[in-house]
């Protein structure tokens, strides 16, 4: 198709001249000489084999052939200009994409995002939420939050915070099952287990009891993602492991309670991760510093 088209420069000169009905005005718009515009028009007329303009005293007019050509040429350039303008606007928009787990996104990040949006309303924060290991190699995710030991092959990690972990349940659960007065009694209660990312030191009930100094066996647990697990606990359907950074507010307002005054320090911590060799820059670096500042305010 490109072989059937004349020079794009000739088409530019024609479109401007036809729109402005002046070779001189077209030359000013294109930042060239009137002679250059006239030469390109003649080249186009030679290509078409017919006159496109009537040269009158101090002005030009389109011929019937010129009018026929002007419509599609003008629409073509206008369409390209509109698309290019939209692409430039899209590229100029400021945005950061963060990857997190479901529990972190819902219970920790989302309640804080209003503060970020207030301070930086021009930055759009996109979230990719998954309880599977996050792959940042394709460049779609600028930065991610991951729980674990802080070392992952191919990634740099920046410490955010560690956590405290303790049993939680709804007040109604104590009414239905009784208050456990020991770790042994707690192990016999209906326990709600939440999945973590394999290999990331996510603590399950067996591990929690071990860290708390009790060897539990024969426990009956239900495996869910953390969001559903906490919701089941809120509904009075059992006991869940409460990560303080996630459920602290629910405990503070009485929607969840701690049946035992036993808690352990998390064996891992939450980290900001990014691929090795890809330094954080611009808005991604700004968002990372904001996350670190928010994490430093945890109690």
Backbone as CSV, one residue per row, in Angstrom:
resi,resn,N_x,N_y,N_z,CA_x,CA_y,CA_z,C_x,C_y,C_z
1,UNK,0.831,-1.201,0.000,0.000,0.000,0.000,0.870,1.257,0.000
2,UNK,2.017,1.216,0.726,2.867,2.398,0.805,3.401,2.792,-0.571
3,UNK,3.571,1.784,-1.473,4.062,2.084,-2.819,3.038,2.861,-3.632
4,UNK,1.770,2.796,-3.243,0.702,3.480,-3.978,0.422,4.869,-3.427
5,UNK,1.191,5.307,-2.451,0.986,6.613,-1.853,2.098,7.570,-2.274
6,UNK,1.762,8.847,-2.421,2.792,9.848,-2.720,3.609,10.172,-1.472
7,UNK,4.538,11.087,-1.601,5.373,11.491,-0.474,4.524,12.052,0.656
8,UNK,4.744,11.600,1.914,4.013,12.184,3.044,4.239,13.682,3.179
9,UNK,5.401,14.156,2.761,5.667,15.600,2.836,4.746,16.351,1.881
10,UNK,4.532,15.795,0.697,3.603,16.407,-0.255,2.186,16.436,0.296
11,UNK,1.788,15.358,0.963,0.442,15.305,1.542,0.302,16.317,2.673
12,UNK,1.346,16.492,3.480,1.309,17.510,4.540,1.144,18.901,3.946
13,UNK,1.927,19.197,2.909,1.842,20.516,2.271,0.463,20.733,1.655
14,UNK,-0.073,19.680,1.032,-1.405,19.796,0.432,-2.472,20.025,1.497
15,UNK,-2.437,19.238,2.594,-3.473,19.359,3.626,-3.480,20.761,4.232
16,UNK,-2.301,21.287,4.541,-2.230,22.625,5.129,-2.687,23.689,4.134
17,UNK,-2.256,23.576,2.885,-2.633,24.571,1.874,-4.125,24.539,1.592
18,UNK,-4.707,23.332,1.520,-6.141,23.201,1.246,-6.968,23.708,2.430
19,UNK,-6.495,23.447,3.619,-7.229,23.902,4.809,-7.155,25.406,4.963
20,UNK,-6.019,25.982,4.663,-5.817,27.421,4.862,-6.057,28.215,3.583
21,UNK,-6.167,27.513,2.433,-6.319,28.141,1.117,-5.261,29.214,0.901
22,UNK,-4.026,28.847,1.230,-2.912,29.776,1.061,-1.609,29.003,1.160
23,UNK,-0.762,29.127,0.146,0.545,28.491,0.207,1.420,29.173,1.253
24,UNK,1.302,30.518,1.356,2.112,31.240,2.327,1.739,30.852,3.766
25,UNK,0.427,30.785,4.041,-0.008,30.403,5.390,0.421,28.976,5.713
26,UNK,0.329,28.098,4.731,0.768,26.719,4.935,2.259,26.666,5.225
27,UNK,3.034,27.511,4.509,4.476,27.551,4.742,4.789,27.992,6.158
28,UNK,4.061,28.996,6.649,4.285,29.446,8.036,3.963,28.340,9.032
29,UNK,2.873,27.611,8.807,2.478,26.543,9.721,3.497,25.411,9.722
30,UNK,4.024,25.096,8.543,4.970,23.987,8.425,6.411,24.422,8.652
31,UNK,6.620,25.736,8.820,7.945,26.285,9.070,8.905,26.003,7.904
32,UNK,8.396,26.203,6.698,9.209,26.082,5.488,8.921,27.313,4.615
33,UNK,9.578,27.392,3.484,9.361,28.525,2.582,8.146,28.283,1.699
34,UNK,7.487,29.375,1.223,6.372,29.193,0.277,6.799,28.440,-0.976
35,UNK,8.051,28.659,-1.417,8.525,27.951,-2.604,8.568,26.443,-2.365
36,UNK,8.942,26.056,-1.137,8.991,24.627,-0.813,7.596,24.028,-0.832
37,UNK,6.600,24.766,-0.295,5.223,24.280,-0.318,4.741,24.150,-1.761
38,UNK,5.006,25.178,-2.566,4.568,25.145,-3.966,5.194,23.973,-4.706
39,UNK,6.480,23.690,-4.404,7.154,22.571,-5.056,6.522,21.235,-4.667
40,UNK,6.158,21.065,-3.417,5.521,19.824,-2.973,4.125,19.667,-3.581
41,UNK,3.402,20.775,-3.732,2.076,20.709,-4.357,2.207,20.261,-5.805
42,UNK,3.205,20.802,-6.515,3.399,20.405,-7.912,3.808,18.930,-8.009
43,UNK,4.616,18.483,-7.074,4.972,17.053,-7.065,3.726,16.193,-6.901
44,UNK,2.824,16.618,-6.005,1.599,15.850,-5.784,0.695,15.905,-7.009
45,UNK,0.609,17.075,-7.638,-0.203,17.192,-8.853,0.375,16.321,-9.972
46,UNK,1.703,16.260,-10.071,2.312,15.372,-11.063,1.965,13.918,-10.766
47,UNK,1.914,13.574,-9.485,1.592,12.199,-9.090,0.142,11.867,-9.450
48,UNK,-0.779,12.842,-9.178,-2.199,12.624,-9.466,-2.469,12.743,-10.967
49,UNK,-1.727,13.640,-11.604,-1.934,13.854,-13.040,-2.977,14.909,-13.318
50,UNK,-3.388,15.643,-12.286,-4.403,16.683,-12.455,-4.095,17.824,-11.484
51,UNK,-4.620,19.002,-11.817,-4.424,20.159,-10.944,-5.277,20.010,-9.688
52,UNK,-4.688,20.373,-8.570,-5.398,20.321,-7.287,-5.846,21.706,-6.832
53,UNK,-5.182,22.751,-7.344,-5.503,24.128,-6.970,-5.633,24.981,-8.233
54,UNK,-6.485,25.982,-8.110,-6.515,27.054,-9.091,-5.727,28.212,-8.498
55,UNK,-4.652,28.611,-9.174,-3.826,29.704,-8.688,-4.446,31.025,-9.129
56,UNK,-4.995,31.779,-8.208,-5.605,33.069,-8.475,-4.700,34.167,-7.929
57,UNK,-5.065,35.404,-8.167,-4.265,36.526,-7.672,-4.358,36.592,-6.151
58,UNK,-3.234,36.347,-5.467,-3.101,36.421,-4.009,-3.896,35.354,-3.256
59,UNK,-4.397,34.347,-3.936,-5.079,33.255,-3.229,-5.126,32.031,-4.115
60,UNK,-5.510,30.922,-3.522,-5.683,29.668,-4.266,-7.031,29.074,-3.901
61,UNK,-7.565,28.295,-4.804,-8.822,27.593,-4.567,-8.638,26.139,-4.966
62,UNK,-9.366,25.275,-4.290,-9.316,23.862,-4.642,-10.104,23.591,-5.905
63,UNK,-9.565,22.750,-6.738,-10.329,22.239,-7.874,-11.248,21.131,-7.366
64,UNK,-12.077,20.622,-8.220,-12.959,19.516,-7.845,-12.134,18.306,-7.433
65,UNK,-11.017,18.080,-8.127,-10.142,16.966,-7.763,-9.507,17.242,-6.397
66,UNK,-9.093,18.490,-6.176,-8.503,18.849,-4.895,-9.478,18.674,-3.740
67,UNK,-10.736,19.068,-3.955,-11.761,18.905,-2.911,-11.979,17.426,-2.610
68,UNK,-11.953,16.615,-3.651,-12.153,15.171,-3.452,-11.008,14.569,-2.632
69,UNK,-9.794,15.052,-2.858,-8.643,14.517,-2.146,-8.545,15.062,-0.726
70,UNK,-8.984,16.310,-0.535,-8.780,16.955,0.768,-9.487,16.221,1.903
71,UNK,-10.704,15.739,1.681,-11.467,15.110,2.764,-10.735,13.951,3.422
72,UNK,-10.367,12.914,2.660,-9.687,11.777,3.293,-8.302,12.127,3.838
73,UNK,-7.579,13.050,3.155,-6.261,13.421,3.676,-6.397,14.142,5.011
74,UNK,-7.336,15.076,5.076,-7.553,15.817,6.323,-8.000,14.895,7.450
75,UNK,-8.922,13.982,7.154,-9.390,13.046,8.174,-8.276,12.112,8.631
76,UNK,-7.431,11.709,7.692,-6.324,10.830,8.062,-5.359,11.495,9.023
77,UNK,-4.957,12.737,8.705,-4.049,13.434,9.609,-4.713,13.755,10.943
78,UNK,-6.006,14.109,10.918,-6.712,14.406,12.162,-6.805,13.164,13.039
79,UNK,-7.079,12.001,12.403,-7.157,10.763,13.174,-5.829,10.398,13.804
80,UNK,-4.745,10.524,13.021,-3.420,10.233,13.576,-3.084,11.187,14.716
81,UNK,-3.419,12.464,14.558,-3.125,13.442,15.599,-3.881,13.123,16.882
82,UNK,-5.134,12.689,16.747,-5.931,12.372,17.934,-5.365,11.172,18.681
83,UNK,-4.986,10.137,17.922,-4.431,8.940,18.562,-3.105,9.262,19.241
84,UNK,-2.241,9.996,18.554,-0.948,10.339,19.135,-1.120,11.193,20.385
85,UNK,-2.092,12.104,20.359,-2.341,12.937,21.545,-2.799,12.093,22.714
86,UNK,-3.664,11.099,22.445,-4.148,10.243,23.535,-3.025,9.395,24.102
87,UNK,-2.113,8.955,23.220,-0.983,8.164,23.708,-0.062,9.008,24.569
88,UNK,0.156,10.249,24.180,1.008,11.135,24.972,0.389,11.405,26.335
89,UNK,-0.926,11.573,26.391,-1.601,11.795,27.672,-1.473,10.575,28.551
90,UNK,-1.652,9.379,27.944,-1.557,8.148,28.725,-0.165,7.984,29.305
91,UNK,0.859,8.246,28.486,2.226,8.083,28.954,2.587,9.098,30.019
92,UNK,1.931,10.268,29.975,2.266,11.301,30.948,1.569,11.097,32.288
93,UNK,0.587,10.213,32.334,-0.099,9.949,33.597,0.855,9.257,34.557
94,UNK,0.767,9.639,35.815,1.656,9.084,36.834,0.947,7.920,37.520
95,UNK,1.590,6.777,37.515,0.975,5.618,38.137,2.051,4.679,38.649
96,UNK,1.688,3.918,39.695,2.560,2.915,40.292,1.734,1.649,40.451
97,UNK,2.309,0.505,40.107,1.626,-0.773,40.271,2.334,-1.574,41.353
98,UNK,1.573,-1.955,42.369,2.125,-2.703,43.502,1.461,-4.068,43.565
99,UNK,2.254,-5.089,43.864,1.735,-6.436,44.031,1.737,-6.829,45.505
100,UNK,0.632,-7.370,45.985,0.519,-7.767,47.386,-0.328,-9.026,47.506
101,UNK,-0.316,-9.600,48.695,-1.232,-10.692,48.993,-2.613,-10.125,49.304
102,UNK,-3.604,-11.008,49.327,-4.974,-10.585,49.598,-5.086,-9.965,50.987
103,UNK,-4.524,-10.635,51.995,-4.638,-10.138,53.357,-3.962,-8.793,53.536
104,UNK,-2.759,-8.641,52.991,-2.036,-7.379,53.127,-2.791,-6.248,52.441
105,UNK,-3.296,-6.518,51.230,-4.009,-5.479,50.491,-5.260,-5.031,51.234
106,UNK,-6.035,-5.988,51.728,-7.331,-5.650,52.327,-7.189,-5.037,53.715
107,UNK,-6.356,-5.648,54.562,-6.317,-5.229,55.963,-5.251,-4.176,56.267
108,UNK,-4.182,-4.108,55.473,-3.123,-3.160,55.808,-3.041,-1.998,54.831
109,UNK,-3.002,-2.303,53.531,-2.757,-1.243,52.551,-3.986,-0.380,52.288
110,UNK,-5.124,-0.996,52.024,-6.307,-0.227,51.631,-6.733,0.802,52.674
111,UNK,-6.706,0.495,53.983,-7.097,1.526,54.951,-6.173,2.740,54.964
112,UNK,-4.968,2.620,54.399,-4.005,3.720,54.410,-3.965,4.497,53.095
113,UNK,-4.582,3.961,52.053,-4.441,4.569,50.737,-5.073,5.951,50.642
114,UNK,-6.081,6.232,51.480,-6.684,7.571,51.444,-5.640,8.636,51.782
115,UNK,-4.735,8.320,52.698,-3.693,9.284,53.053,-2.728,9.497,51.891
116,UNK,-2.387,8.397,51.206,-1.495,8.537,50.060,-2.157,9.366,48.962
117,UNK,-3.422,9.088,48.669,-4.132,9.817,47.618,-4.286,11.288,47.966
118,UNK,-4.433,11.591,49.244,-4.554,12.982,49.660,-3.258,13.743,49.436
119,UNK,-2.123,13.103,49.720,-0.830,13.765,49.573,-0.363,13.799,48.117
120,UNK,-0.710,12.749,47.337,-0.272,12.681,45.942,-1.456,12.304,45.052
121,UNK,-2.417,13.209,44.889,-3.617,12.885,44.088,-3.304,12.659,42.621
122,UNK,-2.149,13.130,42.157,-1.815,12.981,40.742,-1.275,11.587,40.407
123,UNK,-1.007,10.765,41.429,-0.461,9.429,41.198,-1.571,8.391,41.337
124,UNK,-1.759,7.574,40.321,-2.717,6.479,40.365,-2.005,5.219,40.851
125,UNK,-2.544,4.604,41.890,-1.958,3.379,42.414,-2.767,2.184,41.924
126,UNK,-2.132,1.309,41.175,-2.752,0.078,40.713,-2.269,-1.086,41.580
127,UNK,-3.171,-2.024,41.866,-2.813,-3.164,42.697,-3.030,-4.474,41.942
128,UNK,-2.067,-5.372,42.060,-2.226,-6.746,41.605,-2.176,-7.611,42.857
129,UNK,-3.293,-8.230,43.175,-3.460,-8.924,44.452,-3.540,-10.424,44.199
130,UNK,-2.649,-11.171,44.820,-2.631,-12.616,44.654,-1.904,-13.259,45.821
131,UNK,-2.331,-14.455,46.187,-1.641,-15.223,47.228,-0.630,-16.196,46.636
132,UNK,-0.392,-16.101,45.340,0.671,-16.858,44.691,1.939,-16.012,44.644
133,UNK,3.111,-16.635,44.503,4.348,-15.849,44.382,4.241,-14.852,43.232
134,UNK,4.677,-13.626,43.475,4.551,-12.556,42.490,5.778,-12.521,41.590
135,UNK,5.530,-12.527,40.277,6.604,-12.472,39.290,6.691,-11.054,38.743
136,UNK,7.822,-10.384,38.991,8.004,-9.016,38.521,8.882,-8.931,37.281
137,UNK,9.211,-10.066,36.692,10.164,-10.062,35.582,9.613,-9.407,34.330
138,UNK,8.269,-9.379,34.158,7.714,-8.818,32.929,7.537,-7.308,32.997
139,UNK,7.864,-6.689,34.136,7.793,-5.238,34.255,6.418,-4.678,34.525
140,UNK,5.393,-5.535,34.656,4.050,-5.026,34.913,3.885,-4.533,36.340
141,UNK,4.645,-5.088,37.268,4.575,-4.688,38.670,5.827,-3.886,39.009
142,UNK,5.635,-2.679,39.506,6.775,-1.820,39.841,7.440,-2.238,41.144
143,UNK,6.632,-2.637,42.100,7.152,-3.016,43.406,6.145,-3.949,44.059
144,UNK,6.623,-4.812,44.963,5.730,-5.775,45.606,6.040,-5.853,47.087
145,UNK,5.059,-6.321,47.836,5.227,-6.566,49.267,5.131,-8.064,49.481
146,UNK,6.108,-8.618,50.190,6.134,-10.065,50.398,6.574,-10.358,51.822
147,UNK,5.989,-11.386,52.387,6.360,-11.828,53.734,7.354,-12.974,53.625
148,UNK,8.357,-12.959,54.490,9.316,-14.053,54.498,10.594,-13.652,55.214
149,UNK,11.678,-14.292,54.820,12.953,-14.070,55.478,13.766,-12.935,54.906
150,UNK,13.299,-12.321,53.825,13.990,-11.173,53.266,14.946,-11.497,52.141
151,UNK,15.115,-12.763,51.803,16.020,-13.146,50.721,15.266,-14.000,49.696
152,UNK,15.161,-13.473,48.491,14.553,-14.208,47.394,15.464,-14.089,46.183
153,UNK,15.808,-15.194,45.536,16.722,-15.143,44.390,16.224,-14.185,43.316
154,UNK,17.095,-13.282,42.908,16.756,-12.337,41.852,16.064,-11.082,42.314
155,UNK,15.866,-10.929,43.632,15.149,-9.766,44.138,15.920,-9.089,45.268
156,UNK,15.790,-7.781,45.331,16.263,-7.012,46.474,15.091,-6.778,47.419
157,UNK,15.349,-6.843,48.723,14.294,-6.647,49.713,14.622,-5.521,50.668
158,UNK,13.608,-4.694,50.952,13.740,-3.629,51.952,12.744,-3.903,53.070
159,UNK,13.239,-3.950,54.279,12.422,-4.307,55.435,11.310,-3.280,55.653
160,UNK,10.092,-3.795,55.887,8.961,-2.946,56.266,8.653,-3.092,57.753
161,UNK,8.215,-4.300,58.156,7.908,-4.521,59.565,7.754,-6.006,59.826
162,UNK,7.981,-6.387,61.071,7.643,-7.737,61.536,6.303,-7.647,62.256
163,UNK,5.844,-8.753,62.831,4.485,-8.745,63.354,4.385,-9.565,64.631
164,UNK,3.256,-9.409,65.294,2.903,-10.241,66.437,1.700,-11.076,66.043
165,UNK,1.714,-12.353,66.459,0.662,-13.271,66.032,0.014,-13.898,67.258
166,UNK,-1.308,-13.840,67.312,-2.033,-14.364,68.461,-3.402,-14.890,68.020
167,UNK,-4.012,-15.777,68.792,-5.341,-16.292,68.438,-6.401,-15.197,68.585
168,UNK,-7.385,-15.250,67.704,-8.516,-14.327,67.790,-9.798,-15.090,67.476
169,UNK,-10.878,-14.555,67.996,-12.198,-15.106,67.682,-13.229,-14.039,67.970
170,UNK,-14.450,-14.288,67.565,-15.544,-13.372,67.886,-15.996,-13.610,69.322
171,UNK,-16.528,-12.595,69.997,-17.061,-12.810,71.355,-18.088,-13.935,71.403
172,UNK,-18.871,-14.074,70.335,-19.892,-15.126,70.318,-19.275,-16.510,70.307
173,UNK,-18.059,-16.625,69.795,-17.384,-17.925,69.761,-17.085,-18.405,71.173
174,UNK,-16.722,-17.489,72.056,-16.462,-17.855,73.456,-17.747,-18.334,74.120
175,UNK,-18.862,-17.692,73.739,-20.144,-18.124,74.310,-20.521,-19.522,73.837
176,UNK,-20.201,-19.814,72.572,-20.602,-21.102,72.003,-19.689,-22.241,72.425
177,UNK,-18.377,-21.974,72.517,-17.416,-23.053,72.765,-16.740,-22.963,74.129
178,UNK,-16.994,-21.894,74.823,-16.311,-21.722,76.103,-14.965,-21.044,75.927
179,UNK,-14.467,-20.468,76.999,-13.175,-19.775,76.954,-12.048,-20.760,77.221
180,UNK,-11.098,-20.911,76.258,-9.962,-21.812,76.516,-9.012,-21.168,77.522
181,UNK,-8.617,-21.917,78.537,-7.748,-21.377,79.571,-6.297,-21.822,79.409
182,UNK,-6.035,-22.651,78.386,-4.679,-23.126,78.170,-4.480,-23.394,76.689
183,UNK,-3.224,-23.584,76.316,-2.931,-23.918,74.929,-3.523,-25.266,74.544
184,UNK,-3.543,-26.205,75.483,-4.127,-27.518,75.202,-5.612,-27.398,74.906
185,UNK,-6.313,-26.588,75.683,-7.740,-26.397,75.428,-7.970,-25.675,74.104
186,UNK,-7.114,-24.694,73.800,-7.260,-23.987,72.527,-7.081,-24.944,71.351
187,UNK,-6.146,-25.883,71.475,-5.892,-26.831,70.387,-7.092,-27.722,70.098
188,UNK,-7.993,-27.850,71.048,-9.173,-28.693,70.848,-10.356,-27.910,70.281
189,UNK,-10.201,-26.616,70.131,-11.278,-25.774,69.614,-11.299,-25.819,68.078
190,UNK,-12.389,-25.366,67.450,-12.425,-25.294,65.978,-11.467,-24.214,65.474
191,UNK,-10.427,-24.628,64.792,-9.382,-23.719,64.352,-9.515,-23.439,62.856
192,UNK,-9.296,-22.201,62.489,-9.378,-21.766,61.095,-7.962,-21.507,60.597
193,UNK,-7.566,-22.252,59.583,-6.211,-22.124,59.036,-6.242,-21.277,57.772
194,UNK,-5.232,-20.440,57.584,-5.134,-19.601,56.391,-3.872,-19.939,55.624
195,UNK,-4.009,-20.046,54.328,-2.870,-20.359,53.475,-1.898,-19.192,53.414
196,UNK,-0.629,-19.492,53.272,0.389,-18.506,52.958,1.120,-18.922,51.699
197,UNK,2.119,-18.151,51.301,2.923,-18.498,50.134,3.941,-19.555,50.542
198,UNK,4.003,-20.684,49.860,4.926,-21.756,50.248,6.372,-21.258,50.328
199,UNK,7.057,-21.686,51.392,8.454,-21.335,51.549,8.723,-19.951,52.093
200,UNK,7.674,-19.211,52.460,7.860,-17.841,52.925,7.691,-17.696,54.442
201,UNK,7.858,-18.785,55.186,7.793,-18.756,56.644,6.435,-18.306,57.162
202,UNK,5.409,-18.510,56.353,4.057,-18.210,56.831,3.722,-19.160,57.968
203,UNK,3.166,-18.653,59.024,2.954,-19.461,60.222,1.554,-20.066,60.222
204,UNK,1.477,-21.394,60.345,0.194,-22.055,60.506,-0.002,-22.386,61.985
205,UNK,-1.132,-23.062,62.301,-1.421,-23.341,63.702,-0.371,-24.254,64.331
206,UNK,0.087,-25.256,63.613,1.105,-26.171,64.161,2.359,-25.391,64.514
207,UNK,2.779,-24.523,63.594,3.969,-23.720,63.856,3.769,-22.748,65.003
208,UNK,2.576,-22.146,65.060,2.322,-21.194,66.145,2.375,-21.891,67.507
209,UNK,1.721,-23.035,67.606,1.759,-23.772,68.879,3.197,-24.151,69.236
210,UNK,3.977,-24.548,68.237,5.364,-24.918,68.518,6.146,-23.724,69.061
211,UNK,5.996,-22.557,68.420,6.685,-21.365,68.911,6.186,-20.966,70.300
212,UNK,4.905,-21.251,70.574,4.333,-20.895,71.881,4.686,-21.910,72.965
213,UNK,5.390,-22.984,72.579,5.842,-23.960,73.557,4.896,-25.109,73.799
214,UNK,4.020,-25.384,72.834,3.064,-26.479,73.009,3.072,-27.343,71.758
215,UNK,3.181,-28.629,71.929,3.135,-29.562,70.808,1.705,-30.021,70.616
216,UNK,1.097,-29.494,69.568,-0.309,-29.818,69.313,-0.398,-30.891,68.240
217,UNK,-1.309,-31.813,68.404,-1.519,-32.870,67.418,-2.999,-33.159,67.323
218,UNK,-3.390,-33.713,66.183,-4.789,-34.097,66.004,-5.731,-32.924,65.867
219,UNK,-5.217,-31.750,65.478,-6.071,-30.578,65.347,-6.892,-30.660,64.067
220,UNK,-8.100,-30.154,64.148,-8.978,-30.110,62.981,-9.039,-28.657,62.510
221,UNK,-8.512,-28.404,61.308,-8.470,-27.042,60.790,-9.114,-26.977,59.421
222,UNK,-9.582,-25.771,59.071,-10.142,-25.507,57.752,-9.217,-24.541,57.020
223,UNK,-8.834,-24.878,55.794,-7.848,-24.093,55.052,-8.545,-23.096,54.122
224,UNK,-8.207,-21.817,54.297,-8.834,-20.743,53.536,-7.793,-19.660,53.260
225,UNK,-8.140,-18.700,52.379,-7.254,-17.545,52.309,-7.510,-16.653,53.522
226,UNK,-6.591,-15.741,53.783,-6.637,-15.017,55.050,-7.895,-14.156,55.180
227,UNK,-8.326,-13.560,54.103,-9.507,-12.700,54.150,-10.740,-13.492,54.581
228,UNK,-10.944,-14.660,53.987,-12.099,-15.480,54.346,-11.941,-16.036,55.755
229,UNK,-10.703,-16.392,56.108,-10.471,-16.914,57.449,-10.848,-15.928,58.532
230,UNK,-10.455,-14.682,58.365,-10.803,-13.654,59.353,-12.318,-13.441,59.367
231,UNK,-12.934,-13.465,58.191,-14.380,-13.272,58.149,-15.108,-14.403,58.878
232,UNK,-14.624,-15.622,58.735,-15.230,-16.731,59.479,-15.067,-16.527,60.980
233,UNK,-13.906,-16.031,61.387,-13.716,-15.749,62.812,-14.686,-14.670,63.272
234,UNK,-14.866,-13.632,62.465,-15.821,-12.568,62.810,-17.240,-13.114,62.919
235,UNK,-17.533,-14.139,62.129,-18.869,-14.741,62.161,-19.055,-15.732,63.307
236,UNK,-18.013,-15.904,64.117,-18.121,-16.818,65.252,-17.949,-18.278,64.894
237,UNK,-17.281,-18.570,63.778,-17.171,-19.947,63.299,-15.880,-20.635,63.712
238,UNK,-15.085,-19.989,64.519,-13.864,-20.624,64.984,-12.802,-19.617,65.354
239,UNK,-11.594,-20.162,65.619,-10.467,-19.361,66.072,-9.464,-19.223,64.919
240,UNK,-8.997,-18.010,64.682,-8.031,-17.760,63.625,-6.751,-17.210,64.231
241,UNK,-5.664,-17.330,63.473,-4.415,-16.688,63.884,-4.461,-15.232,63.440
242,UNK,-4.393,-14.354,64.426,-4.464,-12.933,64.127,-3.080,-12.317,63.984
243,UNK,-2.768,-11.844,62.790,-1.554,-11.058,62.583,-1.906,-9.632,62.990
244,UNK,-1.192,-9.115,63.977,-1.593,-7.861,64.601,-1.734,-6.720,63.597
245,UNK,-0.845,-6.660,62.602,-0.929,-5.575,61.634,-2.206,-5.652,60.809
246,UNK,-2.832,-6.838,60.741,-4.066,-7.018,59.979,-5.314,-6.881,60.853
247,UNK,-5.288,-7.465,62.054,-6.517,-7.542,62.860,-6.482,-6.661,64.090
248,UNK,-5.409,-5.894,64.267,-5.302,-5.069,65.475,-6.481,-4.142,65.671
249,UNK,-6.952,-3.517,64.576,-8.098,-2.611,64.693,-9.376,-3.366,65.042
250,UNK,-9.531,-4.580,64.522,-10.721,-5.373,64.847,-10.728,-5.776,66.321
251,UNK,-9.544,-6.019,66.864,-9.451,-6.335,68.293,-9.707,-5.080,69.123
252,UNK,-9.175,-3.951,68.680,-9.336,-2.706,69.435,-10.795,-2.283,69.549
253,UNK,-11.581,-2.534,68.492,-12.989,-2.127,68.568,-13.907,-3.243,69.064
254,UNK,-13.331,-4.390,69.496,-14.116,-5.443,70.132,-14.785,-6.415,69.193
255,UNK,-14.578,-6.285,67.896,-15.205,-7.230,66.969,-14.527,-8.594,67.045
256,UNK,-13.242,-8.602,67.368,-12.511,-9.828,67.661,-11.897,-9.695,69.046
257,UNK,-11.708,-10.835,69.695,-11.100,-10.836,71.032,-9.961,-11.850,71.050
258,UNK,-9.065,-11.671,72.012,-7.950,-12.602,72.200,-8.332,-13.550,73.333
259,UNK,-8.623,-14.814,73.024,-9.060,-15.739,74.078,-7.950,-16.085,75.059
260,UNK,-6.708,-15.989,74.629,-5.559,-16.245,75.496,-4.581,-15.085,75.365
261,UNK,-3.943,-14.744,76.451,-2.945,-13.677,76.406,-1.584,-14.270,76.049
262,UNK,-1.543,-14.894,74.859,-0.314,-15.514,74.368,-0.098,-15.029,72.939
263,UNK,1.062,-14.508,72.673,1.386,-14.089,71.318,2.863,-14.387,71.056
264,UNK,3.202,-14.530,69.785,4.596,-14.782,69.432,5.035,-13.752,68.401
265,UNK,6.327,-13.580,68.297,6.893,-12.694,67.290,6.992,-13.468,65.979
266,UNK,6.576,-12.870,64.878,6.581,-13.568,63.596,7.996,-13.987,63.218
267,UNK,8.162,-15.202,62.713,9.502,-15.660,62.323,10.040,-14.924,61.105
268,UNK,9.173,-14.385,60.273,9.578,-13.593,59.113,9.108,-12.161,59.265
269,UNK,9.190,-11.413,58.197,8.757,-10.018,58.208,8.241,-9.657,56.821
270,UNK,7.636,-8.491,56.729,7.153,-7.985,55.451,8.235,-7.101,54.827
271,UNK,8.458,-7.324,53.535,9.506,-6.618,52.805,8.951,-6.026,51.513
272,UNK,9.538,-4.908,51.094,9.345,-4.406,49.743,10.357,-5.102,48.846
273,UNK,9.903,-5.658,47.745,10.843,-6.364,46.871,10.762,-5.801,45.455
274,UNK,11.910,-5.821,44.798,12.008,-5.401,43.403,13.146,-6.180,42.768
275,UNK,13.084,-6.389,41.450,14.118,-7.191,40.790,15.515,-6.591,40.972
276,UNK,16.502,-7.446,41.150,17.891,-7.001,41.237,18.260,-6.272,39.943
277,UNK,18.948,-5.155,40.097,19.374,-4.393,38.929,18.340,-3.441,38.392
278,UNK,17.168,-3.374,39.038,16.147,-2.421,38.621,15.893,-1.446,39.774
279,UNK,16.699,-0.381,39.888,16.555,0.543,41.016,15.205,1.249,40.988
280,UNK,14.691,1.540,42.179,13.426,2.251,42.278,13.647,3.712,41.924
281,UNK,12.804,4.228,41.055,12.951,5.602,40.609,11.596,6.289,40.585
282,UNK,11.620,7.605,40.553,10.426,8.411,40.351,9.328,8.114,41.348
283,UNK,8.113,7.924,40.830,6.953,7.715,41.693,7.015,6.386,42.426
284,UNK,7.673,5.392,41.849,7.820,4.112,42.546,8.672,4.288,43.791
285,UNK,9.766,5.032,43.687,10.611,5.306,44.848,9.849,6.132,45.883
286,UNK,9.038,7.072,45.414,8.233,7.888,46.335,7.247,7.014,47.100
287,UNK,6.566,6.114,46.378,5.599,5.228,47.032,6.291,4.292,48.013
288,UNK,7.474,3.806,47.654,8.218,2.925,48.550,8.560,3.646,49.856
289,UNK,9.017,4.887,49.763,9.349,5.639,50.973,8.105,5.902,51.808
290,UNK,6.974,6.107,51.140,5.717,6.308,51.878,5.343,5.041,52.633
291,UNK,5.482,3.876,51.993,5.182,2.612,52.668,6.083,2.419,53.883
292,UNK,7.356,2.707,53.732,8.291,2.562,54.842,7.914,3.505,55.975
293,UNK,7.511,4.714,55.639,7.089,5.671,56.678,5.835,5.184,57.394
294,UNK,4.871,4.650,56.643,3.671,4.115,57.268,4.007,2.936,58.176
295,UNK,4.909,2.085,57.731,5.279,0.920,58.537,5.980,1.335,59.823
296,UNK,6.718,2.432,59.791,7.441,2.873,60.994,6.503,3.369,62.087
297,UNK,5.240,3.662,61.711,4.269,4.152,62.689,3.496,3.044,63.373
298,UNK,3.790,1.773,63.016,3.070,0.660,63.618,3.461,0.515,65.085
299,UNK,2.484,0.089,65.888,2.744,-0.170,67.314,2.361,-1.586,67.645
